[in-house]
Amino acid sequence: MKTLLGMLLAGSLLVGPLISTPAHADDNEDACGAVLCLAGLMAGGSGGQKCSGYEANYFSIVRYHHGHFDLSGTSNARGDYLNQCRSVGGDQKSSVNSKYGSVENGP
């Protein structure tokens, strides 16, 4: 019960700013979905199958340097991807990318 209540509270905190912010015509819906799903994951929730595609798209962005995983290059590329969602605040995108930007494989 506590888990369900926590997920509902986290979801309402995450969705609230998205609802009050108008969507932009040039938003990348996949990037917006990735922000929402990964922020929910950070809050302890799980979007289930609906989020798995958004998460897979985000974690498929990988950069290599001299044949090795490039932490900063991958993080920068993933941050650029999240920034394609203009209707979500930069603070949310930054916190998501700070947590997951340099992770080689998704959670």
C-alpha positions in Angstrom: 0.0 0.0 0.0 2.8 2.4 0.9 4.5 1.6 -2.5 1.3 2.4 -4.4 0.7 5.6 -2.5 4.3 6.6 -3.1 4.1 5.9 -6.8 0.8 7.9 -7.1 2.4 10.8 -5.2 5.5 10.7 -7.3 3.5 10.5 -10.5 1.3 13.5 -9.6 4.4 15.5 -8.8 6.0 14.6 -12.1 2.9 15.0 -14.2 1.7 18.3 -12.7 4.4 20.4 -14.3 3.9 18.7 -17.6 0.2 19.4 -17.6 0.6 23.0 -16.7 3.3 23.5 -19.4 2.0 23.9 -22.9 3.3 21.3 -25.4 5.4 22.8 -28.1 4.8 21.8 -31.8 8.5 21.0 -32.2 8.6 18.7 -29.1 10.1 15.2 -29.7 7.4 13.0 -28.1 10.0 10.2 -27.6 12.3 12.6 -25.7 9.4 13.8 -23.5 8.3 10.2 -22.8 11.9 9.4 -21.8 12.0 12.3 -19.4 8.7 11.4 -17.8 9.5 7.7 -17.5 13.0 8.1 -16.2 12.0 10.7 -13.7 9.3 8.3 -12.5 11.9 5.6 -12.2 14.1 7.9 -10.1 11.1 8.5 -7.8 10.8 4.7 -7.3 8.0 4.1 -9.8 7.8 2.0 -12.9 6.0 2.8 -16.1 5.9 -0.8 -17.1 5.7 -1.7 -20.8 4.6 1.8 -21.8 7.9 3.2 -20.6 10.2 0.4 -21.8 10.3 1.8 -25.4 11.2 5.3 -24.2 13.8 4.0 -21.9 15.3 1.8 -24.6 15.5 4.8 -27.0 17.3 6.8 -24.3 19.8 4.0 -23.4 20.4 3.2 -27.1 22.3 6.5 -27.4 25.9 5.5 -26.8 29.1 7.1 -27.8 32.5 5.4 -28.0 36.0 6.9 -28.0 38.9 4.8 -29.2 36.7 1.7 -28.9 35.7 2.3 -25.3 32.5 3.6 -23.8 32.7 7.4 -23.6 31.0 8.6 -20.4 30.9 12.3 -21.2 30.2 11.8 -24.9 27.3 9.5 -24.1 26.0 11.8 -21.4 26.1 14.9 -23.7 24.4 13.0 -26.5 21.6 11.8 -24.2 21.3 15.3 -22.8 20.9 16.7 -26.3 18.2 14.1 -26.9 16.3 15.1 -23.7 16.5 18.7 -24.7 14.4 18.0 -27.8 11.5 18.1 -25.3 11.0 21.8 -24.8 7.8 21.5 -22.7 9.7 20.0 -19.7 11.8 22.1 -17.5 15.5 22.0 -17.7 15.8 21.0 -14.1 14.0 17.8 -14.6 15.9 17.0 -17.8 19.2 17.8 -16.0 18.4 15.6 -13.0 17.4 12.6 -15.2 20.6 13.0 -17.3 22.7 13.4 -14.2 21.5 10.1 -12.9 21.4 8.1 -16.1 23.4 10.0 -18.7 26.7 8.1 -18.2 25.1 4.7 -17.4 26.3 2.2 -20.0 23.2 -0.1 -19.8 19.8 0.8 -18.6 18.5 -0.1 -15.2 
